[in-house]
């Protein structure tokens, strides 16, 4: 399917689209390559799925490459991910050897494409070493960190810092996430595509059919968390909060999600979640494939409340998705969730299962508050977290780097 900007005029207005085309004029024909570690699963892949075709619609020669690796490689990069989020993760000489050899093999395949590009965006730590393996690069290289790296484990960060400090620039989602690096750093928050299958309007019939297909009751409040089965998403804490709520309010909990090809821990976490649920019929665990976007859309719209009780979170696109659908979100008081959930306005921030249970109970007893918060949440997403804003900031960054303005701003 060819995706263009024109349909988004109905969402954001023609002036916004016209502005994007003006920004892109000086970038027409520029070769832009994005590299990450998976095409399916997780927010980075979802963003790149719309970003690449919309850049092309603006006249930019954009492409998307994925590095390939085996299970040992992704165990190493999962350790990198955990370490950036502050966990004392292991990093042995054997792990470093596995990582470096795998990235070197990918460099052989990708080198000509990357060295010939005008701009290369390397997403997260998995492909970070590609820079040093492309000595004849002609363009600007940008490292995009989607992870909450505000308090990284020193051993992990010291190694990765050596791989990313040579980039021309880096991007973080929040100022708190940035780390000392000898180049310009930009702040770009993630966003959602309001017309994607996961976020577009759908009929009440489709919502009801989805609930029926998965045998989800519609006669009680539905509380939903959609996320990968990852310990940082705290699905166990969500179950604990729900059990506390169930002592006073009859409701249904849905934990829906899947895995990603670059996350080897998902199956183990899913097993832990199933054990914690203890067969409670009010707790439903739904393992979905990576392309179940309309299903997730329907489940979020059917939900009374949406949770994202993460313990660490770079941003949390599922928060934005739920807010766009007019749902207040009870989210963990961490990372990028704080950019989206504002207490008493778009939802509640919580630190413990007890706090989550308290806020769920408060909202379920006040349906007028659910409606007011949901309306505010949708407006907040429209103003701040739609793809047109995200795309504009990428264009601005590339123009600044091409014109040498980024170094000037950084020096200032």
C-alpha positions as MATLAB code, in Angstrom:
seq = 'XXXXXXXXXXXXXXXXXXXXXXXXXXXXXXXXXXXXXXXXXXXXXXXXXXXXXXXXXXXXXXXXXXXXXXXXXXXXXXXXXXXXXXXXXXXXXXXXXXXXXXXXXXXXXXXXXXXXXXXXXXXXXXXXXXXXXXXXXXXXXXXXXXXXXXXXXXXXXXXXXXXXXXXXXXXXXXXXXXXXXXXXXXXXXXXXXXXXXXXXXXXXXXXXXXXXXXXXXXXXXXXXXXXXXXXXXXXXXXXXXXXXXXXXXXXXXXXXXXXXXXXXXXXXXXXXXXXXXXXXXXXXXXXXXXXXXXXXXXXXXXXXXXXXXXXXXXXXXXXXXXXXXXXXXXXXXXXXXXXXXXXXXXXXXXXXXXXXXXXXXXXXXXXXXXXXXXXXXXXXXXXXXXXXXXXXXXXXXXXXXXXXXXXXXXXX';
ca = [
       0.000    0.000    0.000;
       1.319    3.428   -0.980;
       0.969    5.824    1.933;
       0.860    9.592    1.401;
       0.348   12.663    3.561;
      -2.822   13.824    1.830;
      -5.286   11.789    3.977;
      -3.860   13.346    7.140;
      -5.226   16.758    6.170;
      -8.578   15.687    7.611;
      -6.897   15.085   10.989;
      -4.359   17.920   11.328;
      -5.454   20.412    8.676;
      -3.940   21.462    5.327;
      -1.560   24.050    6.806;
       0.374   21.376    8.720;
       0.778   19.263    5.579;
       1.826   22.276    3.524;
       4.454   23.131    6.123;
       5.927   19.634    5.915;
       6.243   19.908    2.136;
       8.005   23.261    2.505;
      10.494   21.813    4.984;
      11.199   18.893    2.662;
      11.997   20.925   -0.467;
      15.670   21.355    0.429;
      15.910   17.629    1.196;
      14.454   16.396   -2.095;
      16.372   13.374   -3.346;
      18.379   12.955   -0.146;
      19.187    9.323    0.587;
      18.087    8.470    4.128;
      18.572    5.034    5.688;
      17.069    3.884    8.990;
      18.495    0.798   10.692;
      16.955   -1.108   13.600;
      16.792   -4.714   14.771;
      13.262   -5.890   13.888;
      10.449   -5.191   11.428;
       7.775   -6.624   13.718;
       7.031   -5.937   17.373;
       7.689   -2.838   19.446;
       7.258    0.876   18.955;
      10.381    1.470   16.843;
       9.178   -0.866   14.100;
       5.722    0.721   14.170;
       7.183    4.206   13.794;
       9.464    3.215   10.932;
       6.557    1.524    9.140;
       4.896    4.910    8.591;
       7.967    7.165    8.656;
       9.656    5.626    5.603;
       6.705    5.913    3.162;
       5.846    9.439    4.310;
       9.445   10.558    3.818;
       9.231    9.104    0.313;
       6.028   11.031   -0.325;
       7.992   14.181    0.506;
      10.544   13.390   -2.191;
      13.167   11.882    0.112;
      14.841    8.625   -0.931;
      14.186    6.828    2.370;
      14.773    3.152    3.124;
      14.709    0.793    6.108;
      17.302   -1.870    6.883;
      17.192   -4.461    9.662;
      20.266   -6.083   11.169;
      20.151   -9.847   11.446;
      21.326  -11.921   14.385;
      20.917  -15.211   16.202;
      19.567  -15.845   19.689;
      22.924  -15.297   21.478;
      23.245  -11.909   19.767;
      19.813  -10.785   20.908;
      20.534  -11.997   24.435;
      23.518   -9.630   24.403;
      21.504   -6.713   23.059;
      18.754   -7.405   25.605;
      21.468   -7.060   28.230;
      22.382   -3.711   26.645;
      18.734   -2.665   26.797;
      18.393   -3.649   30.446;
      21.703   -2.007   31.326;
      20.690    1.282   29.739;
      17.602    1.160   31.949;
      19.737    0.832   35.052;
      19.852   -2.931   35.618;
      23.203   -4.421   36.626;
      23.247   -6.518   33.467;
      26.106   -8.846   32.558;
      28.685   -7.935   29.908;
      31.431  -10.503   29.426;
      34.214  -10.670   26.844;
      32.334  -13.492   25.140;
      29.193  -11.331   24.915;
      31.176   -8.454   23.436;
      32.713  -10.832   20.896;
      29.261  -12.142   19.923;
      27.922   -8.623   19.505;
      30.845   -7.285   17.525;
      31.077  -10.262   15.193;
      27.361  -10.154   14.417;
      27.353   -6.434   13.674;
      30.481   -6.883   11.537;
      28.688   -9.522    9.464;
      25.777   -7.116    8.963;
      28.178   -4.345    8.003;
      29.489   -6.443    5.133;
      25.957   -6.654    3.768;
      24.955   -3.045    4.419;
      28.188   -1.074    4.022;
      27.705    0.252    0.496;
      24.145    1.360    1.267;
      25.121    3.096    4.500;
      28.309    4.742    3.248;
      26.493    6.205    0.255;
      23.597    7.674    2.269;
      23.184   11.364    3.041;
      21.672   10.579    6.438;
      21.789    7.362    8.476;
      19.580    6.896   11.534;
      20.745    4.040   13.777;
      18.041    3.035   16.260;
      19.026    1.853   19.747;
      22.107   -0.166   20.756;
      21.699   -3.236   18.544;
      23.203   -1.700   15.367;
      25.263    1.023   17.113;
      28.660   -0.408   16.100;
      27.901    0.004   12.386;
      29.387    3.516   12.489;
      32.946    2.353   13.135;
      32.618   -0.315   10.426;
      31.748    2.213    7.707;
      34.907    4.344    7.437;
      34.068    5.806    4.008;
      30.694    7.229    4.976;
      29.827   10.486    3.271;
      26.679   11.525    5.111;
      25.562   12.451    8.604;
      24.991    9.644   11.101;
      22.493    9.987   13.948;
      22.046    7.594   16.870;
      18.417    7.455   17.989;
      18.023    6.097   21.537;
      14.403    5.143   22.285;
      15.296    3.821   25.754;
      15.127    5.521   29.145;
      18.891    5.857   29.621;
      18.665    8.353   32.465;
      20.553    6.124   34.940;
      22.411    3.495   32.931;
      24.464    0.709   34.448;
      27.988    2.104   34.232;
      29.687   -0.933   32.680;
      27.139   -1.196   29.875;
      27.086    2.534   29.173;
      30.885    2.809   29.155;
      31.036    0.206   26.392;
      28.168    1.686   24.351;
      29.440    5.216   24.797;
      32.541    4.217   22.888;
      30.329    3.075   20.006;
      28.069    6.140   19.784;
      30.277    9.107   20.644;
      31.530    9.307   17.049;
      28.065    9.983   15.644;
      27.245   13.415   14.226;
      24.225   13.730   16.530;
      21.978   11.744   18.821;
      18.257   11.826   19.586;
      16.564   11.128   22.906;
      12.874   11.245   23.831;
      13.318   13.396   26.951;
      16.086   15.644   28.324;
      16.424   13.352   31.354;
      17.435   10.469   29.079;
      20.382   12.233   27.457;
      23.954   11.307   28.361;
      27.237   13.249   28.003;
      28.302   12.885   24.374;
      30.609   15.094   22.278;
      28.052   16.000   19.632;
      24.680   17.786   19.294;
      21.739   16.081   20.968;
      18.125   16.516   19.892;
      14.880   15.809   21.738;
      12.173   14.133   19.657;
       9.262   12.379   21.345;
       7.693    9.399   19.542;
       4.232    9.560   18.004;
       1.383    7.515   16.571;
      -0.192    7.236   13.163;
      -3.865    8.212   13.654;
      -4.906    6.508   10.398;
      -3.143    3.192   10.953;
      -5.115    0.024   11.573;
      -4.281    0.329   15.249;
      -5.648    3.855   15.612;
      -8.214    4.523   12.882;
     -11.941    4.732   13.708;
     -13.706    1.349   13.681;
     -17.343    0.366   14.011;
     -19.144   -0.668   17.164;
     -19.931   -3.949   15.390;
     -16.219   -4.708   14.916;
     -15.515   -3.911   18.561;
     -18.310   -6.215   19.717;
     -17.155   -8.972   17.347;
     -13.632   -8.761   18.693;
     -14.839   -9.150   22.268;
     -16.972  -12.098   21.236;
     -14.111  -13.751   19.336;
     -11.879  -13.709   22.390;
     -14.719  -14.446   24.825;
     -14.226  -11.209   26.744;
     -17.265  -10.294   28.886;
     -18.987   -7.008   28.108;
     -21.136   -6.867   31.239;
     -18.493   -5.415   33.559;
     -15.748   -2.768   33.319;
     -12.822   -3.869   31.157;
      -9.334   -2.840   32.303;
      -6.636   -3.409   29.711;
      -2.874   -3.258   29.439;
      -1.415   -3.764   25.966;
       2.332   -4.351   25.845;
       5.056   -6.848   25.145;
       5.470   -9.426   27.892;
       8.459   -7.713   29.446;
       9.304   -7.361   33.128;
       9.774   -3.618   32.708;
       6.082   -3.398   31.733;
       5.244   -4.868   35.167;
       2.381   -7.193   34.188;
       2.732   -8.896   37.588;
       2.157   -5.551   39.302;
      -0.934   -5.009   37.172;
      -2.331   -8.347   38.322;
      -1.617   -7.437   41.955;
      -3.428   -4.121   41.503;
      -6.401   -5.833   39.887;
      -6.712   -8.338   42.733;
      -6.846   -5.453   45.202;
      -9.506   -3.723   43.116;
     -11.528   -6.938   42.851;
     -12.111   -6.898   46.588;
     -14.483   -3.955   46.104;
     -15.402   -3.761   42.386;
     -16.320   -6.506   39.950;
     -14.262   -5.974   36.781;
     -12.358   -7.821   34.075;
      -8.591   -7.522   33.430;
      -7.063   -8.073   30.017;
      -3.307   -8.347   29.487;
      -2.816   -8.335   25.738;
       0.417   -8.335   23.835;
       3.091  -10.311   22.138;
       6.806  -10.405   21.657;
       9.442   -8.998   19.347;
      12.023  -10.888   17.344;
      14.817   -9.064   19.174;
      13.488   -9.890   22.684;
      14.427  -13.410   23.825;
      12.862  -13.080   27.302;
       9.215  -12.804   26.237;
       8.265  -16.481   26.635;
       9.658  -16.651   30.173;
       7.810  -13.496   31.216;
       4.555  -14.793   29.727;
       4.894  -17.939   31.836;
       5.426  -15.813   34.955;
       2.296  -13.804   34.156;
       0.205  -16.934   33.701;
       1.437  -18.243   37.055;
       0.546  -14.947   38.748;
      -2.980  -15.020   37.302;
      -3.585  -18.369   39.049;
      -6.363  -19.292   36.657;
      -8.594  -16.412   37.807;
     -11.413  -16.232   35.199;
     -11.543  -12.455   35.614;
      -7.941  -12.185   34.328;
      -7.476  -12.890   30.645;
      -4.018  -13.151   29.048;
      -4.028  -12.747   25.305;
      -0.938  -13.529   23.227;
      -1.279  -11.663   19.950;
       0.804  -11.738   16.766;
       2.779   -8.665   15.835;
       0.305   -7.652   13.131;
      -2.870   -7.799   15.272;
      -3.331   -4.053   14.952;
      -7.099   -3.921   14.410;
      -7.594   -6.323   17.287;
      -5.626   -4.036   19.597;
      -7.577   -1.066   18.275;
     -10.872   -2.772   19.132;
      -9.688   -3.900   22.569;
      -8.502   -0.432   23.528;
     -11.765    1.120   22.367;
     -13.785   -1.495   24.293;
     -11.855   -0.808   27.495;
     -13.205    1.291   30.306;
      -9.694    2.176   31.447;
      -6.235    1.489   30.049;
      -3.156    0.784   32.124;
       0.544    1.015   31.386;
       2.119    0.356   34.757;
       5.693    0.261   33.525;
       8.677    0.278   35.857;
      10.815    1.901   33.134;
       9.588    3.313   29.860;
      11.272    5.165   27.032;
       7.895    6.517   25.943;
       5.073    4.001   25.729;
       3.167    4.256   22.465;
       0.307    2.231   23.946;
      -0.352    5.181   26.261;
      -0.675    7.521   23.284;
      -2.868    5.027   21.435;
      -5.304    4.722   24.326;
      -5.442    8.476   24.884;
      -6.156    9.033   21.189;
      -9.170    6.759   21.634;
     -10.436    8.915   24.491;
      -9.331    6.663   27.352;
      -7.749    7.929   30.562;
      -4.558    6.032   31.334;
      -3.216    4.858   34.675;
       0.508    4.734   34.037;
       3.723    4.110   35.874;
       5.337    7.298   37.145;
       8.406    6.779   34.964;
      10.143    7.931   31.799;
       8.144    8.988   28.779;
       4.823    8.132   30.404;
       5.250   11.364   32.358;
       5.182   13.280   29.077;
       1.720   11.921   28.351;
      -0.129   11.221   31.586;
      -0.794   14.330   33.621;
      -2.422   13.685   36.986;
      -6.124   14.547   37.119;
      -6.064   15.670   33.463;
      -5.244   12.783   31.100;
      -5.046   10.025   33.706;
      -3.058    9.166   36.800;
       0.593    8.383   37.506;
       1.200    5.639   40.048;
       4.185    4.052   41.756;
       2.758    0.883   43.316;
       0.069   -1.752   42.748;
      -1.798   -0.231   45.681;
      -1.733    3.177   44.005;
      -2.959    1.709   40.735;
      -5.827   -0.060   42.513;
      -6.800    3.174   44.272;
      -6.920    5.153   41.022;
      -8.839    2.433   39.185;
     -11.416    2.402   41.934;
     -11.700    6.196   41.892;
     -12.299    6.318   38.141;
     -14.702    3.398   38.030;
     -16.831    5.089   40.661;
     -16.838    8.374   38.715;
     -17.822    7.776   35.082;
     -18.072   11.523   34.469;
     -14.362   11.805   35.337;
     -13.528    9.039   32.872;
     -15.305   10.989   30.134;
     -13.674   14.310   31.003;
     -10.174   12.851   31.246;
     -10.647   10.878   28.040;
     -11.653   13.972   26.084;
      -8.671   15.887   27.454;
      -6.353   12.994   26.631;
      -7.437   12.853   22.991;
      -6.909   16.587   22.558;
      -3.491   16.357   24.168;
      -2.400   13.652   21.715;
      -3.675   15.666   18.743;
      -1.612   18.660   19.816;
       1.574   16.794   20.703;
       1.946   13.177   19.645;
       0.763   12.680   16.071;
       3.154   11.638   13.315;
       3.084   15.007   11.541;
       4.850   16.689   14.462;
       7.341   13.806   14.614;
       8.064   14.004   10.888;
       8.533   17.782   11.036;
      11.155   17.400   13.764;
      13.075   14.796   11.747;
      13.086   17.153    8.756;
      14.270   20.033   10.938;
      17.092   17.914   12.356;
      18.310   16.872    8.894;
      18.217   20.450    7.645;
      20.188   21.629   10.683;
      22.849   18.976   10.140;
      23.083   19.630    6.393;
      23.493   23.378    6.893;
      25.961   23.046    9.766;
      23.569   24.721   12.171;
      23.509   21.846   14.656;
      27.127   22.371   15.678;
      26.482   26.072   16.114;
      23.454   25.430   18.308;
      25.368   22.839   20.299;
      28.267   25.250   20.896;
      25.829   27.944   22.024;
];
